[in-house]
Amino acid sequence: MPRYFLHVLNGDGLTEDEEGLDLPDMEAAIEEAKQSIRFIVAEEARAGHLHLRGSIRIDSPLGERQCEVDFADAFEAQQPGEAS
């Protein structure tokens, strides 16, 4: 199983994933990144902050960038008055 490293880039700078995760494929790595983003944003929201300007960069074990998931891509947002 490939190992993916999910590095967080946000207002606090870069937080590097030193250990990585063994995941079956890139699709699973992207879903893991989205779940991590939701957790980070939920923690910030509890503190009264909502910042969606960050991202998670997914790298291979060789440090090669595979993908980047923006915080905003982890959510489906509706504006007031929009039908669901």
PyMOL Python script that loads the backbone (N, CA, C, O; Angstrom):
from pymol import cmd

cmd.read_pdbstr("""\
ATOM      1  N   MET A   1       0.847  -1.175   0.000  1.00  0.00           N
ATOM      2  CA  MET A   1       0.000   0.000   0.000  1.00  0.00           C
ATOM      3  C   MET A   1       0.892   1.238   0.000  1.00  0.00           C
ATOM      4  O   MET A   1       1.843   1.312   0.778  1.00  0.00           O
ATOM      5  N   PRO A   2       0.599   2.200  -0.857  1.00  0.00           N
ATOM      6  CA  PRO A   2       1.433   3.409  -0.907  1.00  0.00           C
ATOM      7  C   PRO A   2       1.292   4.264   0.358  1.00  0.00           C
ATOM      8  O   PRO A   2       0.254   4.260   1.021  1.00  0.00           O
ATOM      9  N   ARG A   3       2.345   4.981   0.665  1.00  0.00           N
ATOM     10  CA  ARG A   3       2.337   5.905   1.805  1.00  0.00           C
ATOM     11  C   ARG A   3       2.203   7.317   1.263  1.00  0.00           C
ATOM     12  O   ARG A   3       2.917   7.717   0.343  1.00  0.00           O
ATOM     13  N   TYR A   4       1.273   8.069   1.851  1.00  0.00           N
ATOM     14  CA  TYR A   4       1.042   9.456   1.462  1.00  0.00           C
ATOM     15  C   TYR A   4       1.314  10.347   2.667  1.00  0.00           C
ATOM     16  O   TYR A   4       1.026   9.979   3.806  1.00  0.00           O
ATOM     17  N   PHE A   5       1.870  11.521   2.398  1.00  0.00           N
ATOM     18  CA  PHE A   5       2.159  12.505   3.434  1.00  0.00           C
ATOM     19  C   PHE A   5       1.243  13.696   3.208  1.00  0.00           C
ATOM     20  O   PHE A   5       1.224  14.278   2.123  1.00  0.00           O
ATOM     21  N   LEU A   6       0.476  14.060   4.245  1.00  0.00           N
ATOM     22  CA  LEU A   6      -0.507  15.135   4.141  1.00  0.00           C
ATOM     23  C   LEU A   6      -0.001  16.340   4.936  1.00  0.00           C
ATOM     24  O   LEU A   6      -0.124  16.374   6.160  1.00  0.00           O
ATOM     25  N   HIS A   7       0.559  17.315   4.249  1.00  0.00           N
ATOM     26  CA  HIS A   7       1.129  18.508   4.871  1.00  0.00           C
ATOM     27  C   HIS A   7       0.077  19.620   4.890  1.00  0.00           C
ATOM     28  O   HIS A   7      -0.553  19.900   3.870  1.00  0.00           O
ATOM     29  N   VAL A   8      -0.107  20.249   6.049  1.00  0.00           N
ATOM     30  CA  VAL A   8      -1.108  21.305   6.206  1.00  0.00           C
ATOM     31  C   VAL A   8      -0.456  22.663   5.980  1.00  0.00           C
ATOM     32  O   VAL A   8       0.551  22.993   6.607  1.00  0.00           O
ATOM     33  N   LEU A   9      -1.045  23.446   5.075  1.00  0.00           N
ATOM     34  CA  LEU A   9      -0.606  24.823   4.824  1.00  0.00           C
ATOM     35  C   LEU A   9      -1.777  25.729   5.186  1.00  0.00           C
ATOM     36  O   LEU A   9      -2.832  25.672   4.555  1.00  0.00           O
ATOM     37  N   ASN A  10      -1.584  26.571   6.210  1.00  0.00           N
ATOM     38  CA  ASN A  10      -2.649  27.500   6.604  1.00  0.00           C
ATOM     39  C   ASN A  10      -2.034  28.752   7.215  1.00  0.00           C
ATOM     40  O   ASN A  10      -0.843  29.015   7.046  1.00  0.00           O
ATOM     41  N   GLY A  11      -2.847  29.518   7.920  1.00  0.00           N
ATOM     42  CA  GLY A  11      -2.379  30.761   8.516  1.00  0.00           C
ATOM     43  C   GLY A  11      -1.245  30.574   9.511  1.00  0.00           C
ATOM     44  O   GLY A  11      -0.527  31.525   9.820  1.00  0.00           O
ATOM     45  N   ASP A  12      -1.076  29.357  10.014  1.00  0.00           N
ATOM     46  CA  ASP A  12       0.007  29.059  10.946  1.00  0.00           C
ATOM     47  C   ASP A  12       1.291  28.656  10.221  1.00  0.00           C
ATOM     48  O   ASP A  12       2.306  28.377  10.858  1.00  0.00           O
ATOM     49  N   GLY A  13       1.244  28.627   8.887  1.00  0.00           N
ATOM     50  CA  GLY A  13       2.405  28.216   8.101  1.00  0.00           C
ATOM     51  C   GLY A  13       2.258  26.779   7.632  1.00  0.00           C
ATOM     52  O   GLY A  13       1.145  26.301   7.418  1.00  0.00           O
ATOM     53  N   LEU A  14       3.376  26.096   7.473  1.00  0.00           N
ATOM     54  CA  LEU A  14       3.404  24.714   7.002  1.00  0.00           C
ATOM     55  C   LEU A  14       3.612  23.775   8.181  1.00  0.00           C
ATOM     56  O   LEU A  14       4.567  23.923   8.942  1.00  0.00           O
ATOM     57  N   THR A  15       2.714  22.813   8.325  1.00  0.00           N
ATOM     58  CA  THR A  15       2.884  21.746   9.309  1.00  0.00           C
ATOM     59  C   THR A  15       3.127  20.467   8.522  1.00  0.00           C
ATOM     60  O   THR A  15       2.226  19.956   7.857  1.00  0.00           O
ATOM     61  N   GLU A  16       4.346  19.957   8.601  1.00  0.00           N
ATOM     62  CA  GLU A  16       4.713  18.790   7.810  1.00  0.00           C
ATOM     63  C   GLU A  16       4.278  17.499   8.489  1.00  0.00           C
ATOM     64  O   GLU A  16       4.398  17.342   9.705  1.00  0.00           O
ATOM     65  N   ASP A  17       3.779  16.595   7.687  1.00  0.00           N
ATOM     66  CA  ASP A  17       3.420  15.252   8.127  1.00  0.00           C
ATOM     67  C   ASP A  17       4.696  14.416   8.078  1.00  0.00           C
ATOM     68  O   ASP A  17       5.173  14.071   6.997  1.00  0.00           O
ATOM     69  N   GLU A  18       5.241  14.095   9.232  1.00  0.00           N
ATOM     70  CA  GLU A  18       6.508  13.365   9.312  1.00  0.00           C
ATOM     71  C   GLU A  18       6.327  11.856   9.149  1.00  0.00           C
ATOM     72  O   GLU A  18       7.258  11.161   8.743  1.00  0.00           O
ATOM     73  N   GLU A  19       5.119  11.342   9.466  1.00  0.00           N
ATOM     74  CA  GLU A  19       4.907   9.898   9.471  1.00  0.00           C
ATOM     75  C   GLU A  19       4.226   9.377   8.214  1.00  0.00           C
ATOM     76  O   GLU A  19       4.583   8.311   7.713  1.00  0.00           O
ATOM     77  N   GLY A  20       3.259  10.112   7.703  1.00  0.00           N
ATOM     78  CA  GLY A  20       2.505   9.658   6.545  1.00  0.00           C
ATOM     79  C   GLY A  20       1.474   8.602   6.909  1.00  0.00           C
ATOM     80  O   GLY A  20       1.412   8.125   8.042  1.00  0.00           O
ATOM     81  N   LEU A  21       0.668   8.253   5.913  1.00  0.00           N
ATOM     82  CA  LEU A  21      -0.380   7.252   6.090  1.00  0.00           C
ATOM     83  C   LEU A  21      -0.326   6.265   4.939  1.00  0.00           C
ATOM     84  O   LEU A  21      -0.125   6.651   3.787  1.00  0.00           O
ATOM     85  N   ASP A  22      -0.505   4.990   5.256  1.00  0.00           N
ATOM     86  CA  ASP A  22      -0.615   3.971   4.218  1.00  0.00           C
ATOM     87  C   ASP A  22      -2.066   3.930   3.766  1.00  0.00           C
ATOM     88  O   ASP A  22      -2.955   3.576   4.541  1.00  0.00           O
ATOM     89  N   LEU A  23      -2.301   4.291   2.522  1.00  0.00           N
ATOM     90  CA  LEU A  23      -3.650   4.346   1.967  1.00  0.00           C
ATOM     91  C   LEU A  23      -3.660   3.621   0.625  1.00  0.00           C
ATOM     92  O   LEU A  23      -2.636   3.561  -0.056  1.00  0.00           O
ATOM     93  N   PRO A  24      -4.820   3.068   0.243  1.00  0.00           N
ATOM     94  CA  PRO A  24      -4.857   2.253  -0.973  1.00  0.00           C
ATOM     95  C   PRO A  24      -4.576   3.002  -2.270  1.00  0.00           C
ATOM     96  O   PRO A  24      -4.003   2.436  -3.201  1.00  0.00           O
ATOM     97  N   ASP A  25      -4.980   4.290  -2.341  1.00  0.00           N
ATOM     98  CA  ASP A  25      -4.798   5.023  -3.597  1.00  0.00           C
ATOM     99  C   ASP A  25      -4.973   6.523  -3.360  1.00  0.00           C
ATOM    100  O   ASP A  25      -5.255   6.962  -2.245  1.00  0.00           O
ATOM    101  N   MET A  26      -4.801   7.298  -4.431  1.00  0.00           N
ATOM    102  CA  MET A  26      -4.905   8.753  -4.333  1.00  0.00           C
ATOM    103  C   MET A  26      -6.311   9.181  -3.914  1.00  0.00           C
ATOM    104  O   MET A  26      -6.462  10.143  -3.160  1.00  0.00           O
ATOM    105  N   GLU A  27      -7.325   8.491  -4.384  1.00  0.00           N
ATOM    106  CA  GLU A  27      -8.700   8.828  -4.003  1.00  0.00           C
ATOM    107  C   GLU A  27      -8.878   8.742  -2.486  1.00  0.00           C
ATOM    108  O   GLU A  27      -9.517   9.606  -1.885  1.00  0.00           O
ATOM    109  N   ALA A  28      -8.319   7.713  -1.874  1.00  0.00           N
ATOM    110  CA  ALA A  28      -8.383   7.568  -0.420  1.00  0.00           C
ATOM    111  C   ALA A  28      -7.574   8.669   0.270  1.00  0.00           C
ATOM    112  O   ALA A  28      -7.976   9.164   1.323  1.00  0.00           O
ATOM    113  N   ALA A  29      -6.447   9.050  -0.310  1.00  0.00           N
ATOM    114  CA  ALA A  29      -5.627  10.126   0.259  1.00  0.00           C
ATOM    115  C   ALA A  29      -6.371  11.458   0.215  1.00  0.00           C
ATOM    116  O   ALA A  29      -6.305  12.239   1.163  1.00  0.00           O
ATOM    117  N   ILE A  30      -7.075  11.716  -0.878  1.00  0.00           N
ATOM    118  CA  ILE A  30      -7.854  12.956  -0.992  1.00  0.00           C
ATOM    119  C   ILE A  30      -8.986  12.955   0.026  1.00  0.00           C
ATOM    120  O   ILE A  30      -9.245  13.979   0.658  1.00  0.00           O
ATOM    121  N   GLU A  31      -9.663  11.826   0.196  1.00  0.00           N
ATOM    122  CA  GLU A  31     -10.747  11.750   1.185  1.00  0.00           C
ATOM    123  C   GLU A  31     -10.198  11.942   2.596  1.00  0.00           C
ATOM    124  O   GLU A  31     -10.831  12.604   3.419  1.00  0.00           O
ATOM    125  N   GLU A  32      -9.042  11.377   2.882  1.00  0.00           N
ATOM    126  CA  GLU A  32      -8.399  11.564   4.189  1.00  0.00           C
ATOM    127  C   GLU A  32      -8.051  13.037   4.402  1.00  0.00           C
ATOM    128  O   GLU A  32      -8.227  13.563   5.501  1.00  0.00           O
ATOM    129  N   ALA A  33      -7.558  13.700   3.360  1.00  0.00           N
ATOM    130  CA  ALA A  33      -7.249  15.132   3.450  1.00  0.00           C
ATOM    131  C   ALA A  33      -8.510  15.932   3.757  1.00  0.00           C
ATOM    132  O   ALA A  33      -8.482  16.834   4.594  1.00  0.00           O
ATOM    133  N   LYS A  34      -9.611  15.611   3.090  1.00  0.00           N
ATOM    134  CA  LYS A  34     -10.873  16.324   3.336  1.00  0.00           C
ATOM    135  C   LYS A  34     -11.357  16.113   4.766  1.00  0.00           C
ATOM    136  O   LYS A  34     -11.835  17.051   5.404  1.00  0.00           O
ATOM    137  N   GLN A  35     -11.238  14.884   5.274  1.00  0.00           N
ATOM    138  CA  GLN A  35     -11.635  14.622   6.662  1.00  0.00           C
ATOM    139  C   GLN A  35     -10.751  15.417   7.632  1.00  0.00           C
ATOM    140  O   GLN A  35     -11.243  15.957   8.622  1.00  0.00           O
ATOM    141  N   SER A  36      -9.465  15.483   7.346  1.00  0.00           N
ATOM    142  CA  SER A  36      -8.547  16.255   8.193  1.00  0.00           C
ATOM    143  C   SER A  36      -8.896  17.737   8.166  1.00  0.00           C
ATOM    144  O   SER A  36      -8.870  18.405   9.199  1.00  0.00           O
ATOM    145  N   ILE A  37      -9.219  18.243   6.993  1.00  0.00           N
ATOM    146  CA  ILE A  37      -9.611  19.651   6.861  1.00  0.00           C
ATOM    147  C   ILE A  37     -10.856  19.925   7.686  1.00  0.00           C
ATOM    148  O   ILE A  37     -10.921  20.931   8.393  1.00  0.00           O
ATOM    149  N   ARG A  38     -11.849  19.040   7.606  1.00  0.00           N
ATOM    150  CA  ARG A  38     -13.091  19.233   8.371  1.00  0.00           C
ATOM    151  C   ARG A  38     -12.805  19.264   9.870  1.00  0.00           C
ATOM    152  O   ARG A  38     -13.411  20.048  10.601  1.00  0.00           O
ATOM    153  N   PHE A  39     -11.890  18.420  10.328  1.00  0.00           N
ATOM    154  CA  PHE A  39     -11.522  18.413  11.738  1.00  0.00           C
ATOM    155  C   PHE A  39     -10.839  19.727  12.127  1.00  0.00           C
ATOM    156  O   PHE A  39     -11.175  20.324  13.150  1.00  0.00           O
ATOM    157  N   ILE A  40      -9.888  20.173  11.316  1.00  0.00           N
ATOM    158  CA  ILE A  40      -9.167  21.424  11.593  1.00  0.00           C
ATOM    159  C   ILE A  40     -10.133  22.603  11.645  1.00  0.00           C
ATOM    160  O   ILE A  40     -10.082  23.415  12.569  1.00  0.00           O
ATOM    161  N   VAL A  41     -11.012  22.694  10.650  1.00  0.00           N
ATOM    162  CA  VAL A  41     -11.954  23.812  10.578  1.00  0.00           C
ATOM    163  C   VAL A  41     -12.938  23.756  11.741  1.00  0.00           C
ATOM    164  O   VAL A  41     -13.303  24.799  12.284  1.00  0.00           O
ATOM    165  N   ALA A  42     -13.377  22.555  12.137  1.00  0.00           N
ATOM    166  CA  ALA A  42     -14.295  22.424  13.274  1.00  0.00           C
ATOM    167  C   ALA A  42     -13.637  22.922  14.558  1.00  0.00           C
ATOM    168  O   ALA A  42     -14.269  23.609  15.360  1.00  0.00           O
ATOM    169  N   GLU A  43     -12.366  22.573  14.748  1.00  0.00           N
ATOM    170  CA  GLU A  43     -11.638  23.048  15.931  1.00  0.00           C
ATOM    171  C   GLU A  43     -11.528  24.575  15.925  1.00  0.00           C
ATOM    172  O   GLU A  43     -11.721  25.219  16.956  1.00  0.00           O
ATOM    173  N   GLU A  44     -11.219  25.145  14.769  1.00  0.00           N
ATOM    174  CA  GLU A  44     -11.116  26.602  14.668  1.00  0.00           C
ATOM    175  C   GLU A  44     -12.479  27.260  14.885  1.00  0.00           C
ATOM    176  O   GLU A  44     -12.563  28.309  15.523  1.00  0.00           O
ATOM    177  N   ALA A  45     -13.546  26.653  14.358  1.00  0.00           N
ATOM    178  CA  ALA A  45     -14.890  27.218  14.513  1.00  0.00           C
ATOM    179  C   ALA A  45     -15.296  27.234  15.982  1.00  0.00           C
ATOM    180  O   ALA A  45     -15.948  28.176  16.433  1.00  0.00           O
ATOM    181  N   ARG A  46     -14.916  26.198  16.735  1.00  0.00           N
ATOM    182  CA  ARG A  46     -15.228  26.177  18.174  1.00  0.00           C
ATOM    183  C   ARG A  46     -14.550  27.341  18.897  1.00  0.00           C
ATOM    184  O   ARG A  46     -15.036  27.813  19.924  1.00  0.00           O
ATOM    185  N   ALA A  47     -13.433  27.794  18.353  1.00  0.00           N
ATOM    186  CA  ALA A  47     -12.720  28.931  18.940  1.00  0.00           C
ATOM    187  C   ALA A  47     -13.211  30.261  18.365  1.00  0.00           C
ATOM    188  O   ALA A  47     -12.682  31.321  18.699  1.00  0.00           O
ATOM    189  N   GLY A  48     -14.239  30.194  17.489  1.00  0.00           N
ATOM    190  CA  GLY A  48     -14.816  31.418  16.945  1.00  0.00           C
ATOM    191  C   GLY A  48     -14.181  31.908  15.662  1.00  0.00           C
ATOM    192  O   GLY A  48     -14.403  33.050  15.257  1.00  0.00           O
ATOM    193  N   HIS A  49     -13.391  31.059  15.014  1.00  0.00           N
ATOM    194  CA  HIS A  49     -12.714  31.450  13.774  1.00  0.00           C
ATOM    195  C   HIS A  49     -13.136  30.521  12.644  1.00  0.00           C
ATOM    196  O   HIS A  49     -13.352  29.328  12.859  1.00  0.00           O
ATOM    197  N   LEU A  50     -13.253  31.070  11.442  1.00  0.00           N
ATOM    198  CA  LEU A  50     -13.559  30.244  10.276  1.00  0.00           C
ATOM    199  C   LEU A  50     -12.677  30.704   9.125  1.00  0.00           C
ATOM    200  O   LEU A  50     -12.946  31.720   8.484  1.00  0.00           O
ATOM    201  N   HIS A  51     -11.625  29.943   8.874  1.00  0.00           N
ATOM    202  CA  HIS A  51     -10.683  30.268   7.804  1.00  0.00           C
ATOM    203  C   HIS A  51     -10.660  29.109   6.816  1.00  0.00           C
ATOM    204  O   HIS A  51     -10.379  27.972   7.195  1.00  0.00           O
ATOM    205  N   LEU A  52     -10.953  29.394   5.557  1.00  0.00           N
ATOM    206  CA  LEU A  52     -10.947  28.361   4.523  1.00  0.00           C
ATOM    207  C   LEU A  52      -9.857  28.616   3.486  1.00  0.00           C
ATOM    208  O   LEU A  52      -9.946  28.123   2.362  1.00  0.00           O
ATOM    209  N   ARG A  53      -8.827  29.382   3.856  1.00  0.00           N
ATOM    210  CA  ARG A  53      -7.776  29.743   2.903  1.00  0.00           C
ATOM    211  C   ARG A  53      -6.612  28.766   2.866  1.00  0.00           C
ATOM    212  O   ARG A  53      -5.682  28.952   2.081  1.00  0.00           O
ATOM    213  N   GLY A  54      -6.642  27.742   3.686  1.00  0.00           N
ATOM    214  CA  GLY A  54      -5.533  26.797   3.719  1.00  0.00           C
ATOM    215  C   GLY A  54      -5.699  25.666   2.722  1.00  0.00           C
ATOM    216  O   GLY A  54      -6.636  25.642   1.925  1.00  0.00           O
ATOM    217  N   SER A  55      -4.766  24.733   2.787  1.00  0.00           N
ATOM    218  CA  SER A  55      -4.837  23.546   1.933  1.00  0.00           C
ATOM    219  C   SER A  55      -4.030  22.425   2.576  1.00  0.00           C
ATOM    220  O   SER A  55      -3.245  22.645   3.498  1.00  0.00           O
ATOM    221  N   ILE A  56      -4.243  21.229   2.067  1.00  0.00           N
ATOM    222  CA  ILE A  56      -3.411  20.086   2.435  1.00  0.00           C
ATOM    223  C   ILE A  56      -2.724  19.610   1.169  1.00  0.00           C
ATOM    224  O   ILE A  56      -3.366  19.301   0.165  1.00  0.00           O
ATOM    225  N   ARG A  57      -1.408  19.558   1.242  1.00  0.00           N
ATOM    226  CA  ARG A  57      -0.601  19.084   0.118  1.00  0.00           C
ATOM    227  C   ARG A  57      -0.299  17.608   0.340  1.00  0.00           C
ATOM    228  O   ARG A  57       0.193  17.215   1.398  1.00  0.00           O
ATOM    229  N   ILE A  58      -0.596  16.811  -0.653  1.00  0.00           N
ATOM    230  CA  ILE A  58      -0.350  15.371  -0.575  1.00  0.00           C
ATOM    231  C   ILE A  58       0.924  15.066  -1.356  1.00  0.00           C
ATOM    232  O   ILE A  58       1.014  15.330  -2.555  1.00  0.00           O
ATOM    233  N   ASP A  59       1.912  14.501  -0.646  1.00  0.00           N
ATOM    234  CA  ASP A  59       3.200  14.165  -1.259  1.00  0.00           C
ATOM    235  C   ASP A  59       3.437  12.659  -1.235  1.00  0.00           C
ATOM    236  O   ASP A  59       2.885  11.938  -0.404  1.00  0.00           O
ATOM    237  N   SER A  60       4.266  12.206  -2.161  1.00  0.00           N
ATOM    238  CA  SER A  60       4.720  10.813  -2.192  1.00  0.00           C
ATOM    239  C   SER A  60       5.845  10.648  -1.167  1.00  0.00           C
ATOM    240  O   SER A  60       6.333  11.641  -0.627  1.00  0.00           O
ATOM    241  N   PRO A  61       6.263   9.411  -0.892  1.00  0.00           N
ATOM    242  CA  PRO A  61       7.387   9.205   0.022  1.00  0.00           C
ATOM    243  C   PRO A  61       8.679   9.881  -0.446  1.00  0.00           C
ATOM    244  O   PRO A  61       9.563  10.156   0.364  1.00  0.00           O
ATOM    245  N   LEU A  62       8.789  10.149  -1.750  1.00  0.00           N
ATOM    246  CA  LEU A  62       9.983  10.812  -2.279  1.00  0.00           C
ATOM    247  C   LEU A  62       9.887  12.332  -2.198  1.00  0.00           C
ATOM    248  O   LEU A  62      10.783  13.041  -2.656  1.00  0.00           O
ATOM    249  N   GLY A  63       8.788  12.833  -1.608  1.00  0.00           N
ATOM    250  CA  GLY A  63       8.607  14.272  -1.486  1.00  0.00           C
ATOM    251  C   GLY A  63       8.022  14.925  -2.716  1.00  0.00           C
ATOM    252  O   GLY A  63       7.998  16.152  -2.814  1.00  0.00           O
ATOM    253  N   GLU A  64       7.549  14.125  -3.656  1.00  0.00           N
ATOM    254  CA  GLU A  64       6.952  14.671  -4.877  1.00  0.00           C
ATOM    255  C   GLU A  64       5.498  15.045  -4.620  1.00  0.00           C
ATOM    256  O   GLU A  64       4.726  14.249  -4.085  1.00  0.00           O
ATOM    257  N   ARG A  65       5.135  16.258  -5.005  1.00  0.00           N
ATOM    258  CA  ARG A  65       3.760  16.718  -4.820  1.00  0.00           C
ATOM    259  C   ARG A  65       2.840  15.922  -5.738  1.00  0.00           C
ATOM    260  O   ARG A  65       3.053  15.861  -6.949  1.00  0.00           O
ATOM    261  N   GLN A  66       1.824  15.318  -5.150  1.00  0.00           N
ATOM    262  CA  GLN A  66       0.866  14.521  -5.904  1.00  0.00           C
ATOM    263  C   GLN A  66      -0.429  15.283  -6.152  1.00  0.00           C
ATOM    264  O   GLN A  66      -1.055  15.146  -7.203  1.00  0.00           O
ATOM    265  N   CYS A  67      -0.821  16.093  -5.161  1.00  0.00           N
ATOM    266  CA  CYS A  67      -2.122  16.755  -5.229  1.00  0.00           C
ATOM    267  C   CYS A  67      -2.179  17.808  -4.123  1.00  0.00           C
ATOM    268  O   CYS A  67      -1.423  17.742  -3.154  1.00  0.00           O
ATOM    269  N   GLU A  68      -3.074  18.773  -4.274  1.00  0.00           N
ATOM    270  CA  GLU A  68      -3.316  19.747  -3.209  1.00  0.00           C
ATOM    271  C   GLU A  68      -4.820  19.922  -3.074  1.00  0.00           C
ATOM    272  O   GLU A  68      -5.517  20.147  -4.063  1.00  0.00           O
ATOM    273  N   VAL A  69      -5.318  19.819  -1.842  1.00  0.00           N
ATOM    274  CA  VAL A  69      -6.749  19.935  -1.568  1.00  0.00           C
ATOM    275  C   VAL A  69      -6.971  21.218  -0.780  1.00  0.00           C
ATOM    276  O   VAL A  69      -6.500  21.342   0.351  1.00  0.00           O
ATOM    277  N   ASP A  70      -7.683  22.171  -1.368  1.00  0.00           N
ATOM    278  CA  ASP A  70      -8.006  23.422  -0.682  1.00  0.00           C
ATOM    279  C   ASP A  70      -9.022  23.165   0.423  1.00  0.00           C
ATOM    280  O   ASP A  70      -9.890  22.302   0.288  1.00  0.00           O
ATOM    281  N   PHE A  71      -8.912  23.916   1.515  1.00  0.00           N
ATOM    282  CA  PHE A  71      -9.867  23.771   2.607  1.00  0.00           C
ATOM    283  C   PHE A  71     -11.302  23.886   2.100  1.00  0.00           C
ATOM    284  O   PHE A  71     -12.158  23.092   2.488  1.00  0.00           O
ATOM    285  N   ALA A  72     -11.571  24.858   1.243  1.00  0.00           N
ATOM    286  CA  ALA A  72     -12.938  25.087   0.753  1.00  0.00           C
ATOM    287  C   ALA A  72     -13.481  23.884  -0.008  1.00  0.00           C
ATOM    288  O   ALA A  72     -14.696  23.694  -0.066  1.00  0.00           O
ATOM    289  N   ASP A  73     -12.602  23.063  -0.597  1.00  0.00           N
ATOM    290  CA  ASP A  73     -13.050  21.900  -1.365  1.00  0.00           C
ATOM    291  C   ASP A  73     -13.576  20.771  -0.484  1.00  0.00           C
ATOM    292  O   ASP A  73     -14.154  19.810  -0.993  1.00  0.00           O
ATOM    293  N   ALA A  74     -13.387  20.874   0.818  1.00  0.00           N
ATOM    294  CA  ALA A  74     -13.853  19.841   1.740  1.00  0.00           C
ATOM    295  C   ALA A  74     -15.301  20.058   2.169  1.00  0.00           C
ATOM    296  O   ALA A  74     -15.846  19.279   2.951  1.00  0.00           O
ATOM    297  N   PHE A  75     -15.925  21.127   1.650  1.00  0.00           N
ATOM    298  CA  PHE A  75     -17.279  21.477   2.074  1.00  0.00           C
ATOM    299  C   PHE A  75     -18.176  21.774   0.887  1.00  0.00           C
ATOM    300  O   PHE A  75     -17.720  22.215  -0.169  1.00  0.00           O
ATOM    301  N   GLU A  76     -19.453  21.524   1.083  1.00  0.00           N
ATOM    302  CA  GLU A  76     -20.475  21.995   0.155  1.00  0.00           C
ATOM    303  C   GLU A  76     -21.192  23.119   0.887  1.00  0.00           C
ATOM    304  O   GLU A  76     -21.917  22.872   1.850  1.00  0.00           O
ATOM    305  N   ALA A  77     -20.995  24.340   0.439  1.00  0.00           N
ATOM    306  CA  ALA A  77     -21.572  25.498   1.123  1.00  0.00           C
ATOM    307  C   ALA A  77     -22.834  25.956   0.409  1.00  0.00           C
ATOM    308  O   ALA A  77     -22.896  25.977  -0.821  1.00  0.00           O
ATOM    309  N   GLN A  78     -23.831  26.321   1.193  1.00  0.00           N
ATOM    310  CA  GLN A  78     -25.062  26.893   0.656  1.00  0.00           C
ATOM    311  C   GLN A  78     -25.204  28.305   1.184  1.00  0.00           C
ATOM    312  O   GLN A  78     -24.938  28.582   2.354  1.00  0.00           O
ATOM    313  N   GLN A  79     -25.618  29.175   0.317  1.00  0.00           N
ATOM    314  CA  GLN A  79     -25.891  30.548   0.707  1.00  0.00           C
ATOM    315  C   GLN A  79     -27.334  30.638   1.189  1.00  0.00           C
ATOM    316  O   GLN A  79     -28.176  29.857   0.747  1.00  0.00           O
ATOM    317  N   PRO A  80     -27.635  31.574   2.086  1.00  0.00           N
ATOM    318  CA  PRO A  80     -29.017  31.744   2.526  1.00  0.00           C
ATOM    319  C   PRO A  80     -29.938  31.943   1.322  1.00  0.00           C
ATOM    320  O   PRO A  80     -29.630  32.705   0.406  1.00  0.00           O
ATOM    321  N   GLY A  81     -31.058  31.253   1.343  1.00  0.00           N
ATOM    322  CA  GLY A  81     -32.029  31.387   0.267  1.00  0.00           C
ATOM    323  C   GLY A  81     -31.843  30.398  -0.869  1.00  0.00           C
ATOM    324  O   GLY A  81     -32.714  30.286  -1.732  1.00  0.00           O
ATOM    325  N   GLU A  82     -30.720  29.673  -0.892  1.00  0.00           N
ATOM    326  CA  GLU A  82     -30.500  28.674  -1.937  1.00  0.00           C
ATOM    327  C   GLU A  82     -31.240  27.394  -1.577  1.00  0.00           C
ATOM    328  O   GLU A  82     -31.291  26.997  -0.413  1.00  0.00           O
ATOM    329  N   ALA A  83     -31.812  26.756  -2.590  1.00  0.00           N
ATOM    330  CA  ALA A  83     -32.472  25.475  -2.371  1.00  0.00           C
ATOM    331  C   ALA A  83     -31.421  24.394  -2.170  1.00  0.00           C
ATOM    332  O   ALA A  83     -30.333  24.461  -2.741  1.00  0.00           O
ATOM    333  N   SER A  84     -31.750  23.400  -1.357  1.00  0.00           N
ATOM    334  CA  SER A  84     -30.782  22.321  -1.115  1.00  0.00           C
ATOM    335  C   SER A  84     -30.926  21.182  -2.082  1.00  0.00           C
ATOM    336  O   SER A  84     -30.182  20.205  -2.001  1.00  0.00           O
TER     337      SER A  84
END
""", "prot")
cmd.dss("prot")
cmd.show_as("cartoon", "prot")
cmd.util.cbc("prot")
cmd.orient("prot")
